[in-house]
Amino acid sequence: MTTTTDAVRITPATNPVTQSIRDSLVVAKRNLIRMSRIPEMVIFGLIQPIMFVVLFSYVFGGSMNIGGTTDSSVYREFLMAGIFAQTVTFATAGAGAGIADDMHKGLIDRFRSLPMARGAVLTGRTLADSVQTALTLFVLAMVALLVGWRTHTSFGEVLGAFGLLLLLGYAFTWIGALIGLSVRTPEAATSGGLIWLFPVTFISNAFVDTGQMTPWLRHVADWNPFSATVQACRVLFGNPGVSQSDAWPMQHPVWASLIYSVLIVVVFRTLAVRKYRSATA
């Protein structure tokens, strides 16, 4: 008497890290395809920073005292690091609105029904937003060159500055993700994503020399994570207006920018994923 046994193929379990990366890339691809099919999203995202460059350069350029001079060309070089940083942080509102829209339409519930890593939905969204931010930065840099902005350092240092900008933008999109998961409508996410950005970007060294601020306000601006990235970019670009403050972030801006951005990613990614799990439970 013979017994026939069917061979059972045992598939090894997928590594959780590998699955998370794969799922995140799939979600990022989905969001990039969606962005390409709605070109006005990209166009409007480009128009705002271009308007800031033109308005600040030509309206305020001759009235700002930078390094003892009111030369408009000096202010343009001083300005651009702040405009670049403001542009990447303002992408926060779009990230929050997009996630809130997905929640509102029930798309997140569909993702939950799939065998995918829980954090992949948020990670994929933030990665897609980072790609759009990189495109915006490229176009903005071309416009900046047209209005007179120049760098005075090596190509590697310039790339390093843009890398810090993208890291800051990626970090802030996690704040946007948390806001998007915490509100009920995309409109509320947009408003909530912008309200806190204005004091963060304007109480900083982005548009004015902090030496002209009152002492307490200058202290706040010098320890602002946004200011650290702006300062780091001015150093790496070789642009004028590098702060002479004794505050540690202003003395070590590159390291401060890295530390701030990584801390923001760690803290707000943890909070956003936890909120995502409770919101969809």
N, C-alpha and C positions, 0 to 999 in steps of 0.2 A: 504494500500500500504506500503510495507516494503522496506527499503533501506539497501542494503548490502555494508558494507565498509570493505575494506581489511585493516587489521592491518599492520601498517608500523613499522618495527623494527628500532628503532633509535640507532645507535651505537655511543657511546660517543667518542668524539675526543681524539685521542691519545695524551698524554702529550708530548710536544716537547722534553723535556729533556730525557724522557724514550725512545722515538723514536730515538733520536740521539745516545744514548748509545747502543741500540739494533742494529742499522744500523752499528755503528762503530765496534761492535763485529763481525758482519757478514763479513764485509770487512776484518777485522783482520784475521778471520778464512780462508777466501779465500787466503790471502797472505801467511799464514802459510802452507796451503796445497800446494801452488805453490812452496814454498821453499823446502818442503819435497820431491817434485818431481824433484827438481834440486839440488841434494846433493852436487854438486861441489861448489855451492854458499856458503854453510856452511863450507865445507872443506877448501876452499881458505881463507875464513874469519877467520879460526882457525890457519892456517899456518903462516900468517904474524905476529900476536902477539907472537907466540911461537918463531919465528926467532928473534924477538926483544929481548925477554927474554934471549935466549941463547947467542946472539951476545953481547949485552950490559953487561951481567954478566961475560962472560969469556974474552971478548976482552978489555973492559974498567974497569973491576972489580978491577984490581991491580994498577990502575993509578989514581983513583979518591980519593981525600982527603975529607973524611966525618967525621966531629967531631974530626979532628986531627989525623986520622988514614987512611991508605990506605989498610986496611984489606978487601979482596974481599968479605968476608961473610957479613961484615957491609954494603958494597955497594949494595949487593943483596937485603938486607932488605930495604935499602933506595930507591932502584930502583923500587920495585914492585908497589908501590902506583902510580908512574908516568906511568908505563906500563899499569896498569889497566885503568887509566884515559885516556891515549892515545887511548887505544883499543875502549873504548865506544864512544869517539869523532870521531874516524875514520869511525864509522858506518854511519856518516853523508853522506859520498860520496855514499854509497850504497842506502840510502834512496832517495837521489836526483836523482840518475840514474834510480831507479825503477819507480818513479813518472814520470820522463821524458819519460821513455819507454812506460808507460801506455798512456801518452798524445800522443806520436808519433803514437801509434797503434790505437788510437781512442777509447780506452777502457773507458776513462773518459766521452766521449760523450754518451756512452751506459749507464753509471751510471746516467748521467743527465736525461735520459729518464725515470728513475725509480722514484717512489714516496719515496724518501729517503732524509734524512737530508744532506744538502750541505757539511757540514764540516766532515761528517762521512767517506768520502773517504780518506781524509788526516789523520784523527785520527786513522782509522783502520790500515792504512799503518804504522804509527809511532808506534802503539802498537805492531804490528807484528815484526817490527824491534827491539823493546825493548825485546821481547821474545828471538829473535836470539842473541841479545847482552848478555842477561843473560846466555844463554848456552855457549857462548864464554868465558865469565868471569869464569864460573865454570871450564871449561877445563883449562883455563889459570892458575887458582889458583892451580889446581892439578900439573901442570908443575912447577909452582913457588915453591911448596913444595918440589918437587924432586930436584931442584937446590939449596935448602937451605933456602928459605924464611920461616920465622916463625912470628906468632903474639904473643903478650905478654899481651893481655888484655882479657876481658870477651867475651863470645860468643855473647852476645847482642851488644857489641860495634863493634865487627867484622861485624855482620849483618848490623848494622847502617852504617858502612863504605861502604859496598856493595850497600846499599840502596841509599846513596848519589851518588855513581858511576852510578847506573842505572838512577837516576833522571837527572844527568848531560847528560848522553847519550840520554835520551828522549828529553831533552831540545834542544840538538844540532841537533837531527833529524828534528826538525821543521825548523831549518836554512837550512838543506838539502832539505826539502820539498819546501821551498821558492825558492831555487836555481833551483830545478827540474822543477818548474812551470815557471821559467823565461828564460829558454834556450830552444833550438829547438831539440836537440838530446841528447840521453843518454850519449854519449861520452863527450859532452860539460858539462853535469851535473857532471860527474865523475871528470873531470879536475877542474871545478869550485868549487867542494866540497872539493878538496884536497889542492888547492893553498893556501888558507887562513889558513888552519889547521896547516901547518908547522910552521909559526911564532907563532901561538897561543900556540902550544905544546912545542916548543923549547925555546921560550923566557918565561920561567917559571922555577919553582923549581922541575920539573919532573926528570931531569937527572943530574943536577949539583946543588951545593949549591949556592943560589943567593948572598951570602955574597962575593963570588969571582967575581961577575960582577961589571962593572963600576956603579957608583951611579945612573945615569939616567936610565940605563937598569934594574938595580935592582928594581927601583921604578915601572917601567912598569910591571916587572915580579910579584912583590908583589901584585899588584892590578888586575892582570889577573884572571878572573873567573876560569880558568883551574887550576891555582896555589892554589886557595882557596880549591878546592876539593882535590887536592893532599895533601895539608897540613892537611886537616881534616882527610883524610884516614891514614896518618902517626900517627896522634894523636890517632885515634881510634884503629889502629893496634898495637900501642906501638912500632913503628919502629923508628930507628935513623934518624937524619937529620931534625928534626923539626926546622923550621926557628925561629930565634930570632929577626926578624924584628919588628919595632914599628908600621908598617902599620896595620890598623884595620882588614883587611881580614886575616892577619897572626896571629893576637892576638885572633880573634874569628872565626876560620876557619869553624867550623860546621855551625854557623849561616850565615856566608858569603856565604858558598856553597849553602845553602838552598835558600837564598835571590837571589843570582845570577841565579840559575837554574829556580826558579819560574818566575823571571822577563823575562828571555829568552823565556820561554814557552808562557807567556802572550803576549809579544811583537811579536814574530815571528809566533805564531799561528794566531794572528789577521791579520798580514800581509799576511800569506800564504793563509788563507781562503778568504781574499779579492782578492788576486791575482787569486785564483782558480775560483772565481765567474766571474771575468772579462775575464779570459782566456777562459772560456767555455760559455760565454754569446753569 
